[in-house]
Amino acid sequence: MDATFRAGDETLAQLVSARREEVVQLQTDESDRLQNMEKRGQRQIKALRKNLSEDISSMLTGLDSASRESAEASTSNIDSVKARLIESAPSTKNETAVHPGLAGGRLIAPSSLGWFQPYYGTLHWSDGTVIWQGYNPGNITVWDSASGSGPGWFGTGAASATIFMDWWFYYTAPQDQNYNNTIYVPFHGFYILHADDGFWTSYEASASINLAATGYQYNYKPTATTNVFSMDSQNINVNDRFDGWRTMYYSDLLGADTAYLLVSASFYVYARGDGSYAELNFADGTANYLGVPWVYVD
């Protein structure tokens, strides 16, 4: 998808372009890492089987078949869990329709620049392509999943995916000083993680969600990152909703001029071995989406 920008947004266009190159490189590096691990692992498996007795080698072949049958049963269970979560809804305590700055029915904004919503956004898919980009981003649907294969030995049979949602904010700093940015991002979705590891296998499933912020004025400012969800295990069978506001803080030393702030949410899933599965879903069902963030600057 080609990006189009309004007149006067030349700096924003350059920042978005540079960010695209960064994301593509990140996705390429991850793909190369998995491919190299698979090649090394397969060489190690081949060498191992050469040194095994005929009886043990035959037993492992039988285990491969049993593992594939177990994976089919796991897939059926995962489909059932997913169908239930798609129809589920967040509890009232995790509602995000109300402005995060409201207290006692009034908006908190003491001696500050105020509240800002994103000016521009880009959704980078797990293969590096752009799914959506444009001005004034609204609610976004985001999901990714990973399914493992094989016994998982030496890191083989692994799959991963990462999606990046970028929001660009801008405001004019009235004077030279340090500015504090409180970032609120609304989530409504669910996760599924499954990996049934055994003595002869090396299965694993994991998922994580991170928020990152980077300022820009004349040059890039340091990046801050906050993990808002992380779960992994070689023996795991968990699923639940993930809802509500998630908050991070970012401090920026600025001059009296226009400043930009990139806020990015990354969604990472990983699975290794037959039947192993990881999914983050903020898309399926009417109650699941990634909402519009707010930034409070003071």
Secondary structure, DSSP 4 states (H G I P E B T S, - for coil): ------TT-HHHHHHHHHHHHHHHHHHHHHHHHHHHHHHHHHHHHHHHHHTS-HHHHHHHHHHHHHHHHHHHHHHHHHHHHHHHHHH----GGG--SS-TTEETTEE--TTSSEEE--SEEEEE-TTS-EEEEEES---B-EEEEEE--S--GGG-SEEEEEEEEEEEEEEE-SSSEEEEEEEEEEEEEEEEEEEE--TT---EEEEEEEEEEEEESSSEEEEEEEEEEEEEESEEEEEEEEEEEEEEEEEEEE-SSEEEEEEEEEEEEEEESTT-EEEEEESSSTT-EE---EEEE-
